């Protein structure tokens, strides 16, 4: 299952201080998302995690589609490289 990372900000505290949060999550195709890690300089509440999960769910389809496209490119390049490595010019043997 691929993992994805994004950065967002949350507002916390009496003075509405804004903090950056780096979120790592996993997602399956059209499946649920799971927050793996959320790095923030302040404590995150359950409500904060719910909000981050909602953001991850909104991003999941696009992130997964990008990952699939990149993976498809990788497989194509691997097949092309294998074919190039196995090519023997006529009369070379």
Secondary structure, DSSP 8 states (H G I E B T S, - for coil): --EEEEEEEEEETTTTEEEEEEEEEEE-TTS-EEEEEEE-SS---HHHHHHHHHHHHHHHHHHHHHHHHHHHHHHHHHHHHHHHHH---TT--
